Amino acid sequence: MALPKALTSAWLKPCLIFNTIQSLHFVLANVFFEARHIHEGIDFTPCLPKNNLKKAMIWGDSHAAQYYLGLKPLFEKHGYSLRLISASACPPIENIVVRANPNCTEINAQALPEILNYKPDLLILGANWGASSETMNLFELTIQKLKKMGSKLVILGESPLYKRSVPIILAEHIKSGGDMYSAADLEQQFVDNSETVLSGRFLGREDITYIPTMKLLCPTAACSLVADDGAPAQFNIAHLTDSGSKTFSKILAPAILEKSFEKRSSAPLHFLHQEPAQRGLSHSRRKSSVSLIRCLASAQPNRVNPANFYATVRPHIDKD
């Protein structure tokens, strides 16, 4: 898909290699690439922190990239400069072949040596894993290479994934007077199957910090449909809005930054146990949420209208 002329590196501020306009939600990068640039060789220099702070990096697909906006300021408060290397539909696994992104193998072949050479103090790995024994065996080979850096390695488990677009689900809940949580709309079997493989492989290991993301973000099995400002938490079936990223990152950041996830306090979870009224979802906020939902869900059941989405996200990127 051709990018609008307005989308230039002058206002795209991480490194993201994206396929469609949908990925613009995650463009908080210094540079961007289209598929034609990949085989010419990717210059990852702008992706890497250049200050005196400790170095942290996220490597993964859009399901990892969605936390960058929320984690970045929280990490800076703890002395880390956070950067992102991300390609859509491309897990951070060397030699993996992904039908949805034919360039994934080449992207990872170029990204991995850069990361190994850069040696971040903290490396966060995340993806829509769809984990199987075969893919995790391949992932293990990548992990063994990464361990040689001496960096802290953190793996994020599966994130919330829905059967339908969250703005549509939320609109139905608001219309019916329901609460702002949903369990029935989750792709629970997919998430559970993948989580079983991931946790069985990585949870409790001394060399890796594994974070079962779903258990943190959805501790009662039902996930919040709204962020702490009342806005939709996701803009489609999976990806966080900027408000959702900021809200959920408050929960993830302590688990990532603390030495041991298993010993962390559950205090950050207090937000998800509050009633919607306590979370700022007033009558006026409900009205504004409905307006936003109509904007986001105006085109197709499980996709955001690109024109509306571009108009919504551009101001946030411009002021970053």
C-alpha positions in Angstrom: 0.0 0.0 0.0 1.5 3.4 -1.0 2.0 5.9 1.8 0.4 9.4 1.5 2.9 12.0 0.5 2.4 13.7 3.9 4.0 10.7 5.6 7.6 11.6 5.5 10.5 11.0 7.9 10.3 14.7 8.9 7.4 13.9 11.3 7.9 10.2 11.8 9.8 9.9 14.9 12.5 3.3 17.3 12.7 1.7 13.9 9.6 0.4 12.3 9.2 -1.5 9.1 5.5 -1.5 8.4 3.3 -2.8 5.6 0.1 -0.7 5.9 -1.4 2.5 7.2 -2.7 0.6 10.2 0.9 0.5 11.6 1.0 4.3 11.9 -0.3 4.0 15.5 3.2 2.7 16.4 5.2 5.3 14.5 7.2 7.1 17.2 10.4 6.5 15.4 13.2 8.4 13.9 13.0 6.6 10.6 10.7 4.3 8.7 11.2 1.8 5.9 9.1 0.3 3.2 9.6 -3.2 1.8 11.7 -1.9 -1.0 14.3 -0.6 1.4 14.8 -3.9 3.2 17.0 -5.6 0.7 19.1 -2.5 0.2 20.2 -2.9 3.8 18.6 -1.2 6.9 20.4 1.5 8.7 19.5 0.9 12.3 21.6 3.8 13.7 18.6 6.1 14.4 17.0 3.3 16.4 19.7 3.2 19.0 19.9 5.5 22.1 22.8 8.0 22.0 22.6 9.4 25.5 24.2 8.5 28.8 21.2 6.6 30.2 21.1 2.8 30.5 20.1 1.2 27.2 16.7 -0.6 26.8 15.2 -1.9 23.7 12.0 -3.6 22.5 12.3 -6.0 19.6 9.2 -7.7 18.1 6.1 -7.2 16.1 3.3 -4.7 16.5 2.1 -6.5 19.7 5.4 -5.6 21.3 5.6 -2.1 19.7 2.2 -1.1 21.1 3.7 -0.7 24.6 6.5 1.6 23.5 4.5 4.8 23.9 3.5 4.0 27.4 6.8 2.4 28.6 9.2 5.1 27.2 8.5 7.8 29.8 8.3 5.3 32.7 11.6 3.9 31.7 13.2 7.3 31.5 12.2 7.9 35.1 14.2 4.8 36.0 17.3 5.9 34.1 16.7 4.0 30.8 16.5 5.3 27.3 14.0 3.0 25.5 14.1 2.3 21.8 12.2 0.0 19.4 13.0 -2.2 16.5 9.7 -3.6 15.1 8.3 -5.1 12.0 4.6 -6.0 11.6 3.8 -9.7 11.7 7.4 -10.5 12.5 8.3 -12.2 15.8 11.9 -11.6 17.1 13.0 -15.1 16.0 16.0 -15.6 13.7 15.2 -17.7 10.6 11.5 -17.7 11.2 9.3 -17.7 8.1 6.1 -15.8 8.3 3.5 -16.0 5.6 2.0 -12.6 6.6 5.3 -10.9 6.2 7.6 -12.4 3.5 10.4 -9.9 4.5 10.4 -11.0 8.2 13.4 -13.5 7.8 15.5 -10.8 6.1 14.5 -8.1 8.6 15.5 -10.3 11.6 18.7 -11.4 9.8 19.7 -7.7 9.8 18.3 -6.7 13.2 19.9 -9.5 15.3 23.5 -8.6 14.6 22.8 -4.9 15.3 21.3 -5.8 18.6 24.1 -8.1 19.5 26.6 -5.4 18.6 24.7 -2.7 20.5 24.4 -4.8 23.7 21.4 -3.1 25.4 21.3 -3.4 29.2 17.7 -4.5 28.9 16.1 -6.3 25.9 12.3 -6.8 25.8 11.0 -9.4 23.3 7.4 -9.6 22.4 5.0 -10.7 19.6 1.7 -12.3 18.7 3.5 -15.5 19.4 0.9 -18.2 18.5 3.5 -20.3 20.3 4.1 -23.9 19.3 6.9 -26.3 20.3 8.5 -25.8 16.8 8.6 -22.0 16.9 9.8 -22.0 20.5 12.6 -24.4 19.6 13.7 -21.8 17.0 13.2 -19.0 19.4 15.5 -20.8 21.9 18.3 -20.6 19.4 17.8 -16.8 19.2 17.7 -16.5 22.9 21.0 -18.4 23.3 22.7 -15.9 21.0 21.2 -13.0 22.9 22.3 -14.3 26.3 25.9 -13.9 25.2 25.4 -10.1 25.4 25.0 -10.3 29.2 21.8 -8.2 29.0 18.7 -8.7 31.0 16.2 -10.5 28.7 12.5 -10.1 29.2 9.9 -12.0 27.2 6.3 -10.6 27.1 3.5 -13.2 26.8 0.4 -12.9 24.7 -1.5 -9.6 24.9 -5.3 -9.4 24.9 -6.7 -10.5 21.5 -10.4 -10.1 20.7 -12.8 -11.7 18.2 -14.2 -8.3 17.2 -13.0 -4.8 17.2 -12.9 -3.4 20.8 -14.6 0.0 19.9 -17.5 -2.0 18.6 -17.6 -4.2 21.7 -17.4 -1.1 23.9 -20.2 0.6 22.0 -22.4 -2.3 22.7 -21.5 -2.3 26.4 -22.2 1.4 26.7 -25.5 1.0 24.8 -26.7 -1.8 27.1 -25.4 -0.2 30.3 -22.9 -3.0 30.8 -19.5 -2.7 32.5 -16.3 -1.9 30.8 -14.8 -5.4 30.8 -15.1 -8.4 28.5 -14.1 -12.1 28.7 -16.6 -13.5 26.2 -15.1 -11.6 23.3 -11.5 -12.7 23.9 -9.8 -15.2 21.6 -9.3 -17.2 24.8 -8.4 -20.6 23.3 -5.7 -19.1 21.1 -4.3 -17.1 24.0 -4.4 -20.0 26.4 -2.8 -22.5 24.0 0.0 -20.1 23.3 0.4 -19.1 26.9 0.7 -22.8 28.0 3.6 -23.3 25.6 5.3 -20.0 26.5 5.0 -20.3 30.3 6.0 -24.0 30.2 9.2 -23.0 28.4 10.2 -19.7 30.0 8.4 -19.1 33.3 10.7 -19.5 36.3 13.9 -19.6 34.4 16.9 -17.9 36.0 18.3 -16.6 32.7 15.1 -14.9 31.4 12.3 -12.9 33.0 9.0 -14.2 31.5 6.0 -12.0 32.0 2.5 -13.6 31.5 1.0 -10.4 30.2 -2.6 -11.6 30.1 -2.5 -12.5 33.8 -1.3 -9.0 34.6 -3.6 -7.0 32.4 -6.6 -9.2 32.9 -6.3 -10.7 36.4 -9.9 -11.7 36.7 -9.9 -13.3 33.2 -12.0 -10.3 31.9 -10.0 -7.6 30.2 -10.7 -3.8 30.5 -12.1 -2.3 27.3 -11.1 1.2 28.4 -8.0 3.0 29.5 -7.8 4.9 32.7 -9.0 8.1 30.9 -12.1 6.3 29.6 -10.9 6.0 26.0 -11.0 2.7 24.2 -8.0 0.6 25.3 -7.6 -0.9 21.7 -8.5 0.5 18.3 -9.1 -2.9 16.7 -9.0 -6.5 17.8 -5.6 -6.3 19.3 -3.6 -3.1 19.2 -3.6 -0.5 22.0 -4.6 3.1 21.5 -2.1 5.6 23.0 -4.3 5.8 26.1 -4.4 2.0 26.3 -0.6 1.9 26.0 -0.1 4.4 28.8 -2.6 2.6 31.0 -1.3 -1.0 30.6 2.3 0.1 30.6 1.9 1.3 34.2 1.2 -2.3 35.0 3.9 -3.9 32.9 6.7 -1.5 33.7 7.3 -2.7 37.3 7.2 -6.3 36.2 9.8 -5.6 33.5 12.1 -3.4 35.6 12.1 -5.4 38.8 14.7 -8.1 39.2 12.1 -10.9 39.6 8.6 -10.8 38.3 7.5 -13.6 40.7 8.4 -11.4 43.7 6.8 -8.2 42.5 3.9 -6.5 44.3 0.4 -6.7 42.9 -0.2 -3.0 43.8 -0.2 -1.7 40.2 -3.2 -3.9 39.6 -5.5 -1.8 41.7 -6.6 0.2 38.7 -8.2 -2.8 37.0 -10.3 -3.6 40.1 -11.9 -0.2 40.1 -15.5 0.4 38.9 -15.9 2.3 35.7 -17.1 5.4 37.5 -13.9 5.4 39.6 -11.9 5.3 36.4 -13.2 8.6 35.1 -16.0 7.1 32.9 -18.5 9.9 33.7 -21.6 10.6 31.7 -19.8 13.1 29.6 -16.9 10.7 29.1 -19.3 8.0 27.9 -20.7 10.5 25.4 -17.2 11.4 24.1 -16.2 7.7 24.1 -19.2 6.9 21.9 -18.2 9.7 19.5 -14.6 8.3 19.3 -15.9 4.7 18.9 -18.1 5.8 16.0 -15.1 7.4 14.4 -12.8 4.4 14.9 -15.3 1.8 13.9 -17.0 3.6 11.0 -15.5 1.5 8.2 -15.2 -2.2 8.7 -16.1 -4.5 11.6 -12.5 -5.4 12.4 -10.5 -2.5 10.9 -10.1 1.2 11.5 -10.9 3.6 8.8 -7.4 4.7 7.6 -8.5 8.3 6.9 -10.1 8.7 10.3 -7.2 6.9 11.9 -4.6 9.1 10.2 -6.4 12.2 11.3 -6.6 10.9 14.9 -3.0 9.8 15.3 -1.1 12.5 13.4 -1.5 15.3 16.1 -0.2 12.9 18.8 2.9 12.2 16.7 3.5 15.8 15.8 3.7 16.9 19.4 5.8 13.9 20.6 
